[in-house]
Amino acid sequence: MTSLLIKNALIVNEGKISESDIYCENGLIHTIAKDIKKAADRKIDAKGLYLIPGVIDDQVHFREPGLTHKADLTTESRAAVAGGITSFMEMPNTKPQTLTQELLEQKYQRAAEVSAANYSFFMGASNDNLEEVLKTDPKTVCGIKVFMGSSTGNMLVDDAEVLENIFKSAPILVATHCEKEEVIRRNLKLYKEQFGEDIPVAEHPYIRSVDACYQSSKLAVELAKKHDTRLHILHISTEKELELFRNDIPLSAKQITAEVCIHHLWFTEEFYKEKGMFIKWNPAVKKESDREALRAALLDDRLDIIATDHAPHTLEEKDNTYLKAPSGAPLVQHALVTVLEMVEQGVLSMEKAIEKMCHAPAECFQLEKRGYIREGYFADLVLVDRNNPWMVSRENVLYKCGWSPLEGTQFKSRVVRTFVNGQEVYAEGKFDDSIRGQRLSFERE
C-alpha cells in the first residue's frame, strides 16, 4: 500500500461541499484538512475538481459464471470504476444460478482474482433452497435476492408458502424484484391476441404494467411488516408504488427501503420510438408522470438509493422481436454522469446525488467503513470534472457487449480518476490492471 495526497479538492460529503485536502495511507483515509503538508508517494492537485465517495451500486448483473459472452467480472468491474463505481453487489441469476453456499463462495473467489472494484454477491432464493438461504452469513454477504416476478434467468419464487418462510426466517436483508406474474401473463395473452408475435416494444409498459408492479410490491411490504423482515425493494418504476414507502423516519430506522434505477429516472415511454429494444427493461420504463414522481420521491426520501440494474446483452440478442429480445441494458460506466447531468438540469442537488449513490447504499446495507469521506474509512474516492463535455459512442463504451442505451447522449461531467482502497485504478482513460478490489463486509449482528 502507498500513501496518497489529494490537494484543493471540492469535497462533496454529508450534505456539504467544501474545499480541502485529503491524505490517505494503507488504503484508508487518514486526514481531511486544509493545507496538509505531509509527504506522500502520490500527490494530485485537484483544484476545480469535485471529490466524492466511491459510488456503491447495489444491483448489477455481471453475468459470470456461465453467461460470459455478454459480460464478465473483469470487463464490467473495469467499466464500473471508469464510471466512478468503486463497490458493487451482484445478482444470482447467472449460470448456474447462485442457489447454494458453495456456488456463492465460488463467485467471491473469482472476484478476488479479477475484480477492479470492491464486491459482494447476493444469495439467490428459489422455491426449493430455503435451507441453503438460511446459512447465509450477514457479515460477509450483502443479502438474499428474491424474484417475485420472472425476469432474465427465470428464478421466480411463486410458492406462497416458500415466500412466507423466506420473509419469516431470513437472517439478512431480503432484496426483491417485484412484478406480479399472473398480471403479466394475462396482459401478454391479450397483446398476443392483438398483435400475434409482432408486439411493438412500446407496449412493454402495458404488459409489465403499473398494476403488476404495485400488487407485487404491496405483497412484499405486507410480508415484511408481518414478519419484521429487513426488506429492500429494487428498481421501483411507478408512481403508484410510492405510497408504500415512508419518509417520516431516518434511513437508519427503516425496515423497508426502496431503490430507483438510472433508466427509470432518465427515460420515459416516449424513448421507445428512438431506442426500441435497447431500453427494454423489467420493470419497464413507463410514463413521464411516473418518472417525475420517482424524481420527486428521491428528493423527499421515499426512495432511498439510486442504482443501475446493469444487465448487459449482446447486440445480436437485442436485435430481435419483442418476445425474443431479453430485457436489460448496461449502465455502470454512465450512471454517475447521468445523475450529474440531472444535477445540471436542476432535478436534484449535487449533495443529494451523492447521498443517494454513496451514503444511502452504505447505510442501507450497513457496509463497514464505506460510502463516506471520513477519517478511518476506506479510501474509495472519485475525482469528477463537472465541466468537461463528452458524448457516449460505440467507440468509448467499455462494456463487453459493446453498446449503451445512452449512445448519442452528451454529458457535461466526466470521471477523471477513481481510487479503490487508496489505489488509483483508473486515471484519465487508463487503467491499472494490477489493482484488485476487496470483499465488502457488513456491520450486522
PEUR-V176638 format. One record per pair of residues at least 6 apart in sequence whose C-alpha atoms are under 6 Angstrom apart, sorted by the first residue. I is the first residue (numbers start at 1). GAP is how many residues later the second one is. Records with the same first field share a line. If there is no record, write none. Layout:
# PEUR-V176638
I=GAP / GAP
This chain:
# PEUR-V176638
1=25
3=21 / 22 / 37 / 38
4=19 / 20 / 36 / 38 / 39
5=17 / 18 / 35 / 38
6=15 / 16 / 37 / 38
7=14 / 38 / 39
8=11 / 12 / 13 / 38 / 39
9=10 / 11 / 37 / 38 / 40 / 41 / 42
10=8 / 9 / 40 / 41
11=6 / 7 / 8 / 39 / 40
12=40
15=336
20=13 / 14
21=11 / 12 / 13
22=9 / 10
23=7 / 8
24=6
27=351 / 352 / 394 / 395
28=348 / 349 / 350 / 351
29=346 / 347 / 348 / 350
30=345 / 346
31=344
49=335 / 336
50=333 / 334
51=331 / 332
52=329 / 330
53=318 / 319 / 320 / 327 / 328
54=31 / 32 / 326 / 327 / 328
55=29 / 30 / 31 / 302 / 303
56=29 / 31 / 32 / 302
57=31 / 250
58=30 / 31
59=30 / 31 / 250
60=30 / 249 / 250
61=29 / 30 / 249 / 250
62=9 / 10 / 11
63=8 / 9 / 31
64=8
65=29 / 30
66=29
70=242 / 243 / 244 / 331
71=329
73=42
74=40 / 41
76=323
77=38 / 39 / 40
78=38
79=254 / 319
80=252 / 253
83=250 / 251
84=298 / 334
86=31 / 32 / 334
87=30 / 31 / 32
88=31
89=30 / 31 / 32
90=31
91=31
92=6 / 30 / 32
93=60
98=6 / 26
99=25
100=32
115=321 / 322
116=320 / 321
117=320
118=319 / 320 / 321
119=320 / 321
120=320
122=20 / 21 / 22 / 23
123=21
124=20 / 21
125=21
126=31
127=30
138=34
139=302 / 303 / 305
140=301
143=29 / 30 / 31
144=30 / 31
145=30 / 31
146=30
147=9 / 10 / 29 / 30
148=8 / 9 / 29 / 30
149=7 / 29 / 30 / 31 / 32
150=6
167=62
168=59
173=57 / 58
174=57
175=57 / 58
176=57 / 58
177=57
178=35 / 38 / 39
179=33 / 34 / 37
180=32 / 36
183=29
184=23 / 24
187=20
188=19
199=123
201=121
202=70
205=79 / 81
214=27
230=25
231=25
232=24 / 25 / 26
233=25
234=25
235=24 / 25 / 26
236=24
237=27
238=52
239=51 / 54
245=57
246=56
247=54 / 55
258=45 / 46
259=44 / 45 / 46 / 47
260=46
261=45 / 46 / 47
262=46
264=21
265=26
268=17 / 18 / 19 / 20
269=17 / 18
278=127
280=47
281=46 / 47
282=45
297=6
305=51 / 55
306=50 / 51
308=23
310=20 / 21
311=17 / 18 / 19
312=17 / 18
314=87
317=8
318=7
337=76
343=6 / 7
358=13
359=12 / 13
362=9
366=76 / 77
367=75
368=73 / 74 / 75
369=8 / 9
370=8
378=43
379=42 / 43
380=39 / 40 / 41
381=37 / 38
382=35 / 36
383=33 / 34
384=30 / 31 / 32
385=28 / 29
386=27
387=25 / 26
388=24 / 25 / 26
389=22 / 23
390=20 / 21
391=18 / 19
392=15 / 16 / 17
393=14
394=9
416=11 / 12
417=9 / 10
418=6 / 7 / 8
419=6
425=6 / 7
